Amino acid sequence: MIVPIAHAGHWLVNVLYVAPLLVVIGVLAWQSMKDRRRVKQSGEPIARRPPTEPPPA
């Protein structure tokens, strides 16, 4: 038995609102993977912030 998808047009409109967000998340994930791969292959240390000193009492 085939189940019809009711109001597919409504789903498409909602997907159009979510699509740009998914593209941005995808681009950020891709860039993060590329950066990790570059650091791993080059052997350079990961840049980290120095520890902060506690405020004077």
Secondary structure, 3 states (H helix, E strand, C coil): CCCCCCCHHHHHHHHHHHHHHHHHHHHHHHHHHHHHHHHHHHCCCCCCCCCCCCCCC
